[in-house]
Amino acid sequence: QVQLVESGGGLVQAGGSLRLSCAASGRYSMAWFRQALGKEREFVAAIIWSGDSTYYADSVKGRFTISKEYAKNTVYLQMNSLKPEDMAVYYCAARGGGMRTTPAEYNYWGQGTQVTVSS
């Protein structure tokens, strides 16, 4: 059983930055998803278990960066130039094998962390 522990959410003004963290042990590909109120959970970014490859949703490309720190078994999501439409609960997810962009293909999930962006 993999436990994912997220942190780093909060309130930020539009144009600001936040960094989310997700601690997880093991060789898993990791991803961030988000779910806004009344909407379906959507893919944000993923990183393969080796850290060699990443993939982003078009809506965040160029603004968000996913990275992995092996020494701390932690995956980060650096979010810059935040917009009100980025406001959501952000979830960390893990799976064995390669990257995927649909929630159903991830086996393990964190509890979620709220990101609020004020305009």
Jmol script that loads the backbone (N, CA, C; Angstrom):
load data "model"
ATOM      1  N   GLN A   1       0.846  -1.191   0.000  1.00  0.00           N
ATOM      2  CA  GLN A   1       0.000   0.000   0.000  1.00  0.00           C
ATOM      3  C   GLN A   1       0.884   1.243   0.000  1.00  0.00           C
ATOM      4  N   VAL A   2       0.611   2.135  -0.925  1.00  0.00           N
ATOM      5  CA  VAL A   2       1.379   3.373  -1.029  1.00  0.00           C
ATOM      6  C   VAL A   2       0.589   4.491  -0.363  1.00  0.00           C
ATOM      7  N   GLN A   3       1.242   5.218   0.489  1.00  0.00           N
ATOM      8  CA  GLN A   3       0.600   6.379   1.115  1.00  0.00           C
ATOM      9  C   GLN A   3       1.161   7.644   0.496  1.00  0.00           C
ATOM     10  N   LEU A   4       0.264   8.505   0.078  1.00  0.00           N
ATOM     11  CA  LEU A   4       0.652   9.772  -0.525  1.00  0.00           C
ATOM     12  C   LEU A   4       0.241  10.892   0.417  1.00  0.00           C
ATOM     13  N   VAL A   5       1.185  11.723   0.761  1.00  0.00           N
ATOM     14  CA  VAL A   5       0.930  12.820   1.686  1.00  0.00           C
ATOM     15  C   VAL A   5       1.225  14.129   0.975  1.00  0.00           C
ATOM     16  N   GLU A   6       0.183  14.930   0.781  1.00  0.00           N
ATOM     17  CA  GLU A   6       0.313  16.187   0.058  1.00  0.00           C
ATOM     18  C   GLU A   6       0.413  17.359   1.027  1.00  0.00           C
ATOM     19  N   SER A   7       1.034  18.407   0.522  1.00  0.00           N
ATOM     20  CA  SER A   7       1.079  19.657   1.275  1.00  0.00           C
ATOM     21  C   SER A   7       1.336  20.808   0.317  1.00  0.00           C
ATOM     22  N   GLY A   8       1.117  22.028   0.799  1.00  0.00           N
ATOM     23  CA  GLY A   8       1.498  23.192   0.023  1.00  0.00           C
ATOM     24  C   GLY A   8       0.374  24.017  -0.562  1.00  0.00           C
ATOM     25  N   GLY A   9      -0.858  23.578  -0.419  1.00  0.00           N
ATOM     26  CA  GLY A   9      -1.958  24.377  -0.941  1.00  0.00           C
ATOM     27  C   GLY A   9      -2.161  25.643  -0.120  1.00  0.00           C
ATOM     28  N   GLY A  10      -3.043  26.503  -0.599  1.00  0.00           N
ATOM     29  CA  GLY A  10      -3.313  27.733   0.126  1.00  0.00           C
ATOM     30  C   GLY A  10      -3.986  28.768  -0.738  1.00  0.00           C
ATOM     31  N   LEU A  11      -3.975  29.988  -0.247  1.00  0.00           N
ATOM     32  CA  LEU A  11      -4.597  31.117  -0.934  1.00  0.00           C
ATOM     33  C   LEU A  11      -3.516  31.987  -1.547  1.00  0.00           C
ATOM     34  N   VAL A  12      -3.705  32.345  -2.807  1.00  0.00           N
ATOM     35  CA  VAL A  12      -2.728  33.181  -3.500  1.00  0.00           C
ATOM     36  C   VAL A  12      -3.472  34.113  -4.446  1.00  0.00           C
ATOM     37  N   GLN A  13      -2.918  35.265  -4.698  1.00  0.00           N
ATOM     38  CA  GLN A  13      -3.502  36.185  -5.668  1.00  0.00           C
ATOM     39  C   GLN A  13      -3.176  35.736  -7.089  1.00  0.00           C
ATOM     40  N   ALA A  14      -4.025  36.103  -8.010  1.00  0.00           N
ATOM     41  CA  ALA A  14      -3.766  35.816  -9.417  1.00  0.00           C
ATOM     42  C   ALA A  14      -2.395  36.367  -9.810  1.00  0.00           C
ATOM     43  N   GLY A  15      -1.654  35.550 -10.536  1.00  0.00           N
ATOM     44  CA  GLY A  15      -0.299  35.928 -10.919  1.00  0.00           C
ATOM     45  C   GLY A  15       0.755  35.417  -9.969  1.00  0.00           C
ATOM     46  N   GLY A  16       0.333  34.931  -8.818  1.00  0.00           N
ATOM     47  CA  GLY A  16       1.259  34.442  -7.821  1.00  0.00           C
ATOM     48  C   GLY A  16       1.673  33.002  -8.059  1.00  0.00           C
ATOM     49  N   SER A  17       2.420  32.469  -7.073  1.00  0.00           N
ATOM     50  CA  SER A  17       2.975  31.119  -7.192  1.00  0.00           C
ATOM     51  C   SER A  17       2.710  30.306  -5.935  1.00  0.00           C
ATOM     52  N   LEU A  18       2.634  29.005  -6.124  1.00  0.00           N
ATOM     53  CA  LEU A  18       2.554  28.045  -5.032  1.00  0.00           C
ATOM     54  C   LEU A  18       3.328  26.810  -5.435  1.00  0.00           C
ATOM     55  N   ARG A  19       3.825  26.090  -4.444  1.00  0.00           N
ATOM     56  CA  ARG A  19       4.464  24.803  -4.720  1.00  0.00           C
ATOM     57  C   ARG A  19       3.782  23.725  -3.888  1.00  0.00           C
ATOM     58  N   LEU A  20       3.296  22.717  -4.578  1.00  0.00           N
ATOM     59  CA  LEU A  20       2.690  21.574  -3.918  1.00  0.00           C
ATOM     60  C   LEU A  20       3.724  20.460  -3.782  1.00  0.00           C
ATOM     61  N   SER A  21       3.611  19.697  -2.706  1.00  0.00           N
ATOM     62  CA  SER A  21       4.516  18.583  -2.480  1.00  0.00           C
ATOM     63  C   SER A  21       3.707  17.317  -2.241  1.00  0.00           C
ATOM     64  N   CYS A  22       4.283  16.199  -2.665  1.00  0.00           N
ATOM     65  CA  CYS A  22       3.636  14.905  -2.450  1.00  0.00           C
ATOM     66  C   CYS A  22       4.723  13.908  -2.096  1.00  0.00           C
ATOM     67  N   ALA A  23       4.692  13.404  -0.892  1.00  0.00           N
ATOM     68  CA  ALA A  23       5.680  12.438  -0.439  1.00  0.00           C
ATOM     69  C   ALA A  23       5.169  11.029  -0.708  1.00  0.00           C
ATOM     70  N   ALA A  24       6.014  10.231  -1.367  1.00  0.00           N
ATOM     71  CA  ALA A  24       5.632   8.858  -1.693  1.00  0.00           C
ATOM     72  C   ALA A  24       6.886   8.026  -1.871  1.00  0.00           C
ATOM     73  N   SER A  25       6.910   6.829  -1.325  1.00  0.00           N
ATOM     74  CA  SER A  25       8.050   5.936  -1.480  1.00  0.00           C
ATOM     75  C   SER A  25       7.775   4.926  -2.587  1.00  0.00           C
ATOM     76  N   GLY A  26       8.836   4.435  -3.193  1.00  0.00           N
ATOM     77  CA  GLY A  26       8.680   3.426  -4.228  1.00  0.00           C
ATOM     78  C   GLY A  26       8.861   3.971  -5.628  1.00  0.00           C
ATOM     79  N   ARG A  27       8.943   3.060  -6.590  1.00  0.00           N
ATOM     80  CA  ARG A  27       9.170   3.431  -7.974  1.00  0.00           C
ATOM     81  C   ARG A  27       7.837   3.513  -8.710  1.00  0.00           C
ATOM     82  N   TYR A  28       7.246   4.689  -8.624  1.00  0.00           N
ATOM     83  CA  TYR A  28       5.955   4.914  -9.244  1.00  0.00           C
ATOM     84  C   TYR A  28       6.006   6.133 -10.147  1.00  0.00           C
ATOM     85  N   SER A  29       5.253   6.067 -11.224  1.00  0.00           N
ATOM     86  CA  SER A  29       4.988   7.284 -11.981  1.00  0.00           C
ATOM     87  C   SER A  29       3.955   8.083 -11.210  1.00  0.00           C
ATOM     88  N   MET A  30       4.152   9.380 -11.189  1.00  0.00           N
ATOM     89  CA  MET A  30       3.322  10.242 -10.360  1.00  0.00           C
ATOM     90  C   MET A  30       2.630  11.282 -11.224  1.00  0.00           C
ATOM     91  N   ALA A  31       1.498  11.737 -10.731  1.00  0.00           N
ATOM     92  CA  ALA A  31       0.759  12.764 -11.464  1.00  0.00           C
ATOM     93  C   ALA A  31       0.024  13.661 -10.490  1.00  0.00           C
ATOM     94  N   TRP A  32      -0.296  14.826 -10.980  1.00  0.00           N
ATOM     95  CA  TRP A  32      -1.190  15.737 -10.277  1.00  0.00           C
ATOM     96  C   TRP A  32      -2.475  15.887 -11.099  1.00  0.00           C
ATOM     97  N   PHE A  33      -3.573  15.792 -10.405  1.00  0.00           N
ATOM     98  CA  PHE A  33      -4.883  16.065 -10.976  1.00  0.00           C
ATOM     99  C   PHE A  33      -5.511  17.188 -10.155  1.00  0.00           C
ATOM    100  N   ARG A  34      -6.554  17.765 -10.706  1.00  0.00           N
ATOM    101  CA  ARG A  34      -7.291  18.774  -9.937  1.00  0.00           C
ATOM    102  C   ARG A  34      -8.782  18.645 -10.206  1.00  0.00           C
ATOM    103  N   GLN A  35      -9.540  19.092  -9.237  1.00  0.00           N
ATOM    104  CA  GLN A  35     -10.988  19.025  -9.363  1.00  0.00           C
ATOM    105  C   GLN A  35     -11.589  20.303  -8.812  1.00  0.00           C
ATOM    106  N   ALA A  36     -12.165  21.084  -9.703  1.00  0.00           N
ATOM    107  CA  ALA A  36     -12.846  22.295  -9.297  1.00  0.00           C
ATOM    108  C   ALA A  36     -14.269  21.954  -8.884  1.00  0.00           C
ATOM    109  N   LEU A  37     -14.872  22.833  -8.132  1.00  0.00           N
ATOM    110  CA  LEU A  37     -16.215  22.602  -7.625  1.00  0.00           C
ATOM    111  C   LEU A  37     -17.191  22.385  -8.771  1.00  0.00           C
ATOM    112  N   GLY A  38     -17.890  21.254  -8.738  1.00  0.00           N
ATOM    113  CA  GLY A  38     -18.877  20.961  -9.757  1.00  0.00           C
ATOM    114  C   GLY A  38     -18.326  20.429 -11.065  1.00  0.00           C
ATOM    115  N   LYS A  39     -17.026  20.191 -11.104  1.00  0.00           N
ATOM    116  CA  LYS A  39     -16.415  19.702 -12.339  1.00  0.00           C
ATOM    117  C   LYS A  39     -15.757  18.352 -12.122  1.00  0.00           C
ATOM    118  N   GLU A  40     -15.436  17.697 -13.212  1.00  0.00           N
ATOM    119  CA  GLU A  40     -14.754  16.414 -13.125  1.00  0.00           C
ATOM    120  C   GLU A  40     -13.275  16.612 -12.806  1.00  0.00           C
ATOM    121  N   ARG A  41     -12.699  15.565 -12.270  1.00  0.00           N
ATOM    122  CA  ARG A  41     -11.267  15.597 -11.995  1.00  0.00           C
ATOM    123  C   ARG A  41     -10.504  15.607 -13.310  1.00  0.00           C
ATOM    124  N   GLU A  42      -9.516  16.498 -13.418  1.00  0.00           N
ATOM    125  CA  GLU A  42      -8.774  16.623 -14.664  1.00  0.00           C
ATOM    126  C   GLU A  42      -7.277  16.512 -14.441  1.00  0.00           C
ATOM    127  N   PHE A  43      -6.617  16.015 -15.460  1.00  0.00           N
ATOM    128  CA  PHE A  43      -5.174  15.840 -15.435  1.00  0.00           C
ATOM    129  C   PHE A  43      -4.467  17.181 -15.485  1.00  0.00           C
ATOM    130  N   VAL A  44      -3.374  17.282 -14.722  1.00  0.00           N
ATOM    131  CA  VAL A  44      -2.565  18.502 -14.720  1.00  0.00           C
ATOM    132  C   VAL A  44      -1.163  18.223 -15.250  1.00  0.00           C
ATOM    133  N   ALA A  45      -0.469  17.271 -14.624  1.00  0.00           N
ATOM    134  CA  ALA A  45       0.911  16.991 -15.005  1.00  0.00           C
ATOM    135  C   ALA A  45       1.299  15.612 -14.503  1.00  0.00           C
ATOM    136  N   ALA A  46       2.289  15.001 -15.168  1.00  0.00           N
ATOM    137  CA  ALA A  46       2.773  13.690 -14.758  1.00  0.00           C
ATOM    138  C   ALA A  46       4.280  13.611 -14.949  1.00  0.00           C
ATOM    139  N   ILE A  47       4.906  12.734 -14.168  1.00  0.00           N
ATOM    140  CA  ILE A  47       6.331  12.474 -14.294  1.00  0.00           C
ATOM    141  C   ILE A  47       6.529  10.970 -14.194  1.00  0.00           C
ATOM    142  N   ILE A  48       7.339  10.440 -15.090  1.00  0.00           N
ATOM    143  CA  ILE A  48       7.570   9.001 -15.089  1.00  0.00           C
ATOM    144  C   ILE A  48       8.414   8.609 -13.886  1.00  0.00           C
ATOM    145  N   TRP A  49       8.360   7.339 -13.482  1.00  0.00           N
ATOM    146  CA  TRP A  49       9.006   6.908 -12.265  1.00  0.00           C
ATOM    147  C   TRP A  49      10.490   7.232 -12.235  1.00  0.00           C
ATOM    148  N   SER A  50      11.166   7.213 -13.393  1.00  0.00           N
ATOM    149  CA  SER A  50      12.603   7.500 -13.447  1.00  0.00           C
ATOM    150  C   SER A  50      12.890   8.999 -13.380  1.00  0.00           C
ATOM    151  N   GLY A  51      11.879   9.814 -13.579  1.00  0.00           N
ATOM    152  CA  GLY A  51      12.074  11.255 -13.583  1.00  0.00           C
ATOM    153  C   GLY A  51      12.560  11.804 -14.911  1.00  0.00           C
ATOM    154  N   ASP A  52      12.699  10.938 -15.908  1.00  0.00           N
ATOM    155  CA  ASP A  52      13.283  11.360 -17.183  1.00  0.00           C
ATOM    156  C   ASP A  52      12.296  12.047 -18.105  1.00  0.00           C
ATOM    157  N   SER A  53      11.036  11.889 -17.844  1.00  0.00           N
ATOM    158  CA  SER A  53      10.050  12.427 -18.768  1.00  0.00           C
ATOM    159  C   SER A  53       8.868  13.011 -18.012  1.00  0.00           C
ATOM    160  N   THR A  54       8.333  14.078 -18.543  1.00  0.00           N
ATOM    161  CA  THR A  54       7.163  14.726 -17.947  1.00  0.00           C
ATOM    162  C   THR A  54       6.134  15.016 -19.030  1.00  0.00           C
ATOM    163  N   TYR A  55       4.911  15.276 -18.581  1.00  0.00           N
ATOM    164  CA  TYR A  55       3.841  15.581 -19.526  1.00  0.00           C
ATOM    165  C   TYR A  55       2.871  16.528 -18.846  1.00  0.00           C
ATOM    166  N   TYR A  56       2.349  17.489 -19.607  1.00  0.00           N
ATOM    167  CA  TYR A  56       1.495  18.521 -19.027  1.00  0.00           C
ATOM    168  C   TYR A  56       0.198  18.688 -19.817  1.00  0.00           C
ATOM    169  N   ALA A  57      -0.824  19.076 -19.104  1.00  0.00           N
ATOM    170  CA  ALA A  57      -2.039  19.516 -19.774  1.00  0.00           C
ATOM    171  C   ALA A  57      -1.748  20.844 -20.470  1.00  0.00           C
ATOM    172  N   ASP A  58      -2.402  21.068 -21.588  1.00  0.00           N
ATOM    173  CA  ASP A  58      -2.176  22.303 -22.338  1.00  0.00           C
ATOM    174  C   ASP A  58      -2.473  23.545 -21.500  1.00  0.00           C
ATOM    175  N   SER A  59      -3.432  23.421 -20.615  1.00  0.00           N
ATOM    176  CA  SER A  59      -3.860  24.579 -19.828  1.00  0.00           C
ATOM    177  C   SER A  59      -2.809  25.063 -18.841  1.00  0.00           C
ATOM    178  N   VAL A  60      -1.824  24.212 -18.524  1.00  0.00           N
ATOM    179  CA  VAL A  60      -0.809  24.603 -17.543  1.00  0.00           C
ATOM    180  C   VAL A  60       0.594  24.636 -18.122  1.00  0.00           C
ATOM    181  N   LYS A  61       0.726  24.218 -19.365  1.00  0.00           N
ATOM    182  CA  LYS A  61       2.048  24.151 -19.981  1.00  0.00           C
ATOM    183  C   LYS A  61       2.696  25.526 -19.990  1.00  0.00           C
ATOM    184  N   GLY A  62       3.961  25.563 -19.556  1.00  0.00           N
ATOM    185  CA  GLY A  62       4.685  26.820 -19.491  1.00  0.00           C
ATOM    186  C   GLY A  62       4.515  27.563 -18.190  1.00  0.00           C
ATOM    187  N   ARG A  63       3.534  27.160 -17.383  1.00  0.00           N
ATOM    188  CA  ARG A  63       3.306  27.818 -16.086  1.00  0.00           C
ATOM    189  C   ARG A  63       3.605  26.883 -14.914  1.00  0.00           C
ATOM    190  N   PHE A  64       3.330  25.598 -15.082  1.00  0.00           N
ATOM    191  CA  PHE A  64       3.527  24.619 -14.014  1.00  0.00           C
ATOM    192  C   PHE A  64       4.715  23.727 -14.362  1.00  0.00           C
ATOM    193  N   THR A  65       5.403  23.275 -13.327  1.00  0.00           N
ATOM    194  CA  THR A  65       6.516  22.351 -13.505  1.00  0.00           C
ATOM    195  C   THR A  65       6.413  21.231 -12.489  1.00  0.00           C
ATOM    196  N   ILE A  66       6.457  19.996 -12.965  1.00  0.00           N
ATOM    197  CA  ILE A  66       6.471  18.835 -12.088  1.00  0.00           C
ATOM    198  C   ILE A  66       7.897  18.323 -12.003  1.00  0.00           C
ATOM    199  N   SER A  67       8.325  17.961 -10.800  1.00  0.00           N
ATOM    200  CA  SER A  67       9.688  17.472 -10.619  1.00  0.00           C
ATOM    201  C   SER A  67       9.712  16.456  -9.486  1.00  0.00           C
ATOM    202  N   LYS A  68      10.833  15.741  -9.409  1.00  0.00           N
ATOM    203  CA  LYS A  68      10.947  14.667  -8.423  1.00  0.00           C
ATOM    204  C   LYS A  68      12.282  14.769  -7.703  1.00  0.00           C
ATOM    205  N   GLU A  69      12.251  14.676  -6.397  1.00  0.00           N
ATOM    206  CA  GLU A  69      13.457  14.672  -5.586  1.00  0.00           C
ATOM    207  C   GLU A  69      13.585  13.308  -4.943  1.00  0.00           C
ATOM    208  N   TYR A  70      14.475  12.485  -5.468  1.00  0.00           N
ATOM    209  CA  TYR A  70      14.588  11.101  -5.023  1.00  0.00           C
ATOM    210  C   TYR A  70      15.018  10.991  -3.560  1.00  0.00           C
ATOM    211  N   ALA A  71      15.921  11.865  -3.137  1.00  0.00           N
ATOM    212  CA  ALA A  71      16.442  11.780  -1.776  1.00  0.00           C
ATOM    213  C   ALA A  71      15.328  11.918  -0.743  1.00  0.00           C
ATOM    214  N   LYS A  72      14.278  12.664  -1.112  1.00  0.00           N
ATOM    215  CA  LYS A  72      13.176  12.885  -0.177  1.00  0.00           C
ATOM    216  C   LYS A  72      11.925  12.115  -0.581  1.00  0.00           C
ATOM    217  N   ASN A  73      12.013  11.311  -1.631  1.00  0.00           N
ATOM    218  CA  ASN A  73      10.835  10.592  -2.140  1.00  0.00           C
ATOM    219  C   ASN A  73       9.649  11.532  -2.312  1.00  0.00           C
ATOM    220  N   THR A  74       9.914  12.660  -2.905  1.00  0.00           N
ATOM    221  CA  THR A  74       8.897  13.709  -3.008  1.00  0.00           C
ATOM    222  C   THR A  74       8.767  14.199  -4.440  1.00  0.00           C
ATOM    223  N   VAL A  75       7.528  14.401  -4.845  1.00  0.00           N
ATOM    224  CA  VAL A  75       7.216  15.012  -6.136  1.00  0.00           C
ATOM    225  C   VAL A  75       6.650  16.402  -5.872  1.00  0.00           C
ATOM    226  N   TYR A  76       7.070  17.347  -6.678  1.00  0.00           N
ATOM    227  CA  TYR A  76       6.633  18.726  -6.521  1.00  0.00           C
ATOM    228  C   TYR A  76       5.841  19.178  -7.740  1.00  0.00           C
ATOM    229  N   LEU A  77       4.949  20.121  -7.507  1.00  0.00           N
ATOM    230  CA  LEU A  77       4.291  20.828  -8.596  1.00  0.00           C
ATOM    231  C   LEU A  77       4.470  22.313  -8.321  1.00  0.00           C
ATOM    232  N   GLN A  78       5.377  22.917  -9.062  1.00  0.00           N
ATOM    233  CA  GLN A  78       5.593  24.351  -8.962  1.00  0.00           C
ATOM    234  C   GLN A  78       4.596  25.043  -9.874  1.00  0.00           C
ATOM    235  N   MET A  79       3.780  25.898  -9.303  1.00  0.00           N
ATOM    236  CA  MET A  79       2.723  26.567 -10.060  1.00  0.00           C
ATOM    237  C   MET A  79       2.993  28.063 -10.071  1.00  0.00           C
ATOM    238  N   ASN A  80       3.253  28.590 -11.242  1.00  0.00           N
ATOM    239  CA  ASN A  80       3.514  30.024 -11.416  1.00  0.00           C
ATOM    240  C   ASN A  80       2.408  30.660 -12.249  1.00  0.00           C
ATOM    241  N   SER A  81       2.340  31.973 -12.185  1.00  0.00           N
ATOM    242  CA  SER A  81       1.349  32.729 -12.968  1.00  0.00           C
ATOM    243  C   SER A  81      -0.051  32.148 -12.785  1.00  0.00           C
ATOM    244  N   LEU A  82      -0.419  31.918 -11.556  1.00  0.00           N
ATOM    245  CA  LEU A  82      -1.706  31.284 -11.265  1.00  0.00           C
ATOM    246  C   LEU A  82      -2.868  32.166 -11.706  1.00  0.00           C
ATOM    247  N   LYS A  83      -3.898  31.496 -12.178  1.00  0.00           N
ATOM    248  CA  LYS A  83      -5.101  32.166 -12.662  1.00  0.00           C
ATOM    249  C   LYS A  83      -6.296  31.717 -11.825  1.00  0.00           C
ATOM    250  N   PRO A  84      -7.351  32.501 -11.800  1.00  0.00           N
ATOM    251  CA  PRO A  84      -8.539  32.070 -11.041  1.00  0.00           C
ATOM    252  C   PRO A  84      -9.057  30.707 -11.496  1.00  0.00           C
ATOM    253  N   GLU A  85      -8.898  30.385 -12.760  1.00  0.00           N
ATOM    254  CA  GLU A  85      -9.374  29.088 -13.255  1.00  0.00           C
ATOM    255  C   GLU A  85      -8.513  27.923 -12.796  1.00  0.00           C
ATOM    256  N   ASP A  86      -7.389  28.195 -12.163  1.00  0.00           N
ATOM    257  CA  ASP A  86      -6.566  27.128 -11.581  1.00  0.00           C
ATOM    258  C   ASP A  86      -7.075  26.709 -10.205  1.00  0.00           C
ATOM    259  N   MET A  87      -8.018  27.439  -9.680  1.00  0.00           N
ATOM    260  CA  MET A  87      -8.520  27.147  -8.341  1.00  0.00           C
ATOM    261  C   MET A  87      -9.240  25.802  -8.331  1.00  0.00           C
ATOM    262  N   ALA A  88      -8.820  24.932  -7.416  1.00  0.00           N
ATOM    263  CA  ALA A  88      -9.353  23.568  -7.341  1.00  0.00           C
ATOM    264  C   ALA A  88      -8.725  22.855  -6.157  1.00  0.00           C
ATOM    265  N   VAL A  89      -9.226  21.658  -5.893  1.00  0.00           N
ATOM    266  CA  VAL A  89      -8.538  20.735  -5.002  1.00  0.00           C
ATOM    267  C   VAL A  89      -7.557  19.952  -5.869  1.00  0.00           C
ATOM    268  N   TYR A  90      -6.302  19.949  -5.469  1.00  0.00           N
ATOM    269  CA  TYR A  90      -5.263  19.266  -6.229  1.00  0.00           C
ATOM    270  C   TYR A  90      -4.936  17.944  -5.548  1.00  0.00           C
ATOM    271  N   TYR A  91      -4.868  16.895  -6.361  1.00  0.00           N
ATOM    272  CA  TYR A  91      -4.609  15.549  -5.869  1.00  0.00           C
ATOM    273  C   TYR A  91      -3.327  14.996  -6.484  1.00  0.00           C
ATOM    274  N   CYS A  92      -2.568  14.346  -5.652  1.00  0.00           N
ATOM    275  CA  CYS A  92      -1.401  13.599  -6.089  1.00  0.00           C
ATOM    276  C   CYS A  92      -1.831  12.150  -6.319  1.00  0.00           C
ATOM    277  N   ALA A  93      -1.287  11.520  -7.360  1.00  0.00           N
ATOM    278  CA  ALA A  93      -1.641  10.144  -7.666  1.00  0.00           C
ATOM    279  C   ALA A  93      -0.401   9.373  -8.100  1.00  0.00           C
ATOM    280  N   ALA A  94      -0.435   8.048  -7.910  1.00  0.00           N
ATOM    281  CA  ALA A  94       0.703   7.202  -8.253  1.00  0.00           C
ATOM    282  C   ALA A  94       0.233   5.932  -8.932  1.00  0.00           C
ATOM    283  N   ARG A  95       1.074   5.412  -9.802  1.00  0.00           N
ATOM    284  CA  ARG A  95       0.793   4.142 -10.466  1.00  0.00           C
ATOM    285  C   ARG A  95       2.107   3.466 -10.839  1.00  0.00           C
ATOM    286  N   GLY A  96       2.095   2.162 -10.920  1.00  0.00           N
ATOM    287  CA  GLY A  96       3.238   1.445 -11.458  1.00  0.00           C
ATOM    288  C   GLY A  96       3.240   1.598 -12.963  1.00  0.00           C
ATOM    289  N   GLY A  97       4.416   1.533 -13.581  1.00  0.00           N
ATOM    290  CA  GLY A  97       4.482   1.680 -15.023  1.00  0.00           C
ATOM    291  C   GLY A  97       4.592   3.123 -15.462  1.00  0.00           C
ATOM    292  N   GLY A  98       4.181   3.383 -16.692  1.00  0.00           N
ATOM    293  CA  GLY A  98       4.389   4.697 -17.283  1.00  0.00           C
ATOM    294  C   GLY A  98       3.336   5.721 -16.917  1.00  0.00           C
ATOM    295  N   MET A  99       3.507   6.899 -17.508  1.00  0.00           N
ATOM    296  CA  MET A  99       2.596   7.996 -17.239  1.00  0.00           C
ATOM    297  C   MET A  99       1.260   7.766 -17.934  1.00  0.00           C
ATOM    298  N   ARG A 100       0.199   8.240 -17.298  1.00  0.00           N
ATOM    299  CA  ARG A 100      -1.122   8.224 -17.885  1.00  0.00           C
ATOM    300  C   ARG A 100      -1.816   9.525 -17.520  1.00  0.00           C
ATOM    301  N   THR A 101      -2.892   9.836 -18.245  1.00  0.00           N
ATOM    302  CA  THR A 101      -3.572  11.104 -18.007  1.00  0.00           C
ATOM    303  C   THR A 101      -5.003  10.955 -17.516  1.00  0.00           C
ATOM    304  N   THR A 102      -5.457   9.742 -17.310  1.00  0.00           N
ATOM    305  CA  THR A 102      -6.824   9.558 -16.817  1.00  0.00           C
ATOM    306  C   THR A 102      -6.803   9.058 -15.376  1.00  0.00           C
ATOM    307  N   PRO A 103      -7.689   9.586 -14.546  1.00  0.00           N
ATOM    308  CA  PRO A 103      -7.691   9.211 -13.125  1.00  0.00           C
ATOM    309  C   PRO A 103      -7.849   7.713 -12.889  1.00  0.00           C
ATOM    310  N   ALA A 104      -8.621   7.046 -13.710  1.00  0.00           N
ATOM    311  CA  ALA A 104      -8.903   5.630 -13.495  1.00  0.00           C
ATOM    312  C   ALA A 104      -7.658   4.760 -13.598  1.00  0.00           C
ATOM    313  N   GLU A 105      -6.611   5.282 -14.224  1.00  0.00           N
ATOM    314  CA  GLU A 105      -5.397   4.489 -14.411  1.00  0.00           C
ATOM    315  C   GLU A 105      -4.399   4.650 -13.272  1.00  0.00           C
ATOM    316  N   TYR A 106      -4.773   5.365 -12.253  1.00  0.00           N
ATOM    317  CA  TYR A 106      -3.909   5.548 -11.090  1.00  0.00           C
ATOM    318  C   TYR A 106      -4.473   4.776  -9.908  1.00  0.00           C
ATOM    319  N   ASN A 107      -3.581   4.081  -9.218  1.00  0.00           N
ATOM    320  CA  ASN A 107      -3.997   3.182  -8.151  1.00  0.00           C
ATOM    321  C   ASN A 107      -4.065   3.847  -6.778  1.00  0.00           C
ATOM    322  N   TYR A 108      -3.223   4.855  -6.601  1.00  0.00           N
ATOM    323  CA  TYR A 108      -3.087   5.441  -5.271  1.00  0.00           C
ATOM    324  C   TYR A 108      -3.297   6.945  -5.353  1.00  0.00           C
ATOM    325  N   TRP A 109      -3.952   7.467  -4.316  1.00  0.00           N
ATOM    326  CA  TRP A 109      -4.310   8.874  -4.294  1.00  0.00           C
ATOM    327  C   TRP A 109      -4.038   9.502  -2.937  1.00  0.00           C
ATOM    328  N   GLY A 110      -3.660  10.778  -2.999  1.00  0.00           N
ATOM    329  CA  GLY A 110      -3.550  11.554  -1.784  1.00  0.00           C
ATOM    330  C   GLY A 110      -4.906  12.099  -1.375  1.00  0.00           C
ATOM    331  N   GLN A 111      -4.925  12.823  -0.270  1.00  0.00           N
ATOM    332  CA  GLN A 111      -6.173  13.310   0.289  1.00  0.00           C
ATOM    333  C   GLN A 111      -6.643  14.602  -0.366  1.00  0.00           C
ATOM    334  N   GLY A 112      -5.767  15.247  -1.112  1.00  0.00           N
ATOM    335  CA  GLY A 112      -6.107  16.492  -1.793  1.00  0.00           C
ATOM    336  C   GLY A 112      -5.707  17.709  -0.975  1.00  0.00           C
ATOM    337  N   THR A 113      -5.364  18.771  -1.681  1.00  0.00           N
ATOM    338  CA  THR A 113      -5.017  20.024  -1.032  1.00  0.00           C
ATOM    339  C   THR A 113      -5.654  21.167  -1.824  1.00  0.00           C
ATOM    340  N   GLN A 114      -6.262  22.094  -1.118  1.00  0.00           N
ATOM    341  CA  GLN A 114      -7.011  23.172  -1.765  1.00  0.00           C
ATOM    342  C   GLN A 114      -6.072  24.275  -2.237  1.00  0.00           C
ATOM    343  N   VAL A 115      -6.274  24.688  -3.471  1.00  0.00           N
ATOM    344  CA  VAL A 115      -5.589  25.859  -4.017  1.00  0.00           C
ATOM    345  C   VAL A 115      -6.659  26.887  -4.369  1.00  0.00           C
ATOM    346  N   THR A 116      -6.560  28.048  -3.759  1.00  0.00           N
ATOM    347  CA  THR A 116      -7.517  29.122  -4.001  1.00  0.00           C
ATOM    348  C   THR A 116      -6.781  30.307  -4.608  1.00  0.00           C
ATOM    349  N   VAL A 117      -7.288  30.794  -5.729  1.00  0.00           N
ATOM    350  CA  VAL A 117      -6.666  31.908  -6.430  1.00  0.00           C
ATOM    351  C   VAL A 117      -7.665  33.053  -6.478  1.00  0.00           C
ATOM    352  N   SER A 118      -7.283  34.155  -5.870  1.00  0.00           N
ATOM    353  CA  SER A 118      -8.165  35.331  -5.846  1.00  0.00           C
ATOM    354  C   SER A 118      -7.819  36.264  -7.004  1.00  0.00           C
ATOM    355  N   SER A 119      -8.854  36.849  -7.579  1.00  0.00           N
ATOM    356  CA  SER A 119      -8.637  37.740  -8.736  1.00  0.00           C
ATOM    357  C   SER A 119      -8.504  39.186  -8.299  1.00  0.00           C
TER     358      SER A 119
END
end "model"
wireframe off; spacefill off
backbone 0.3
color backbone group
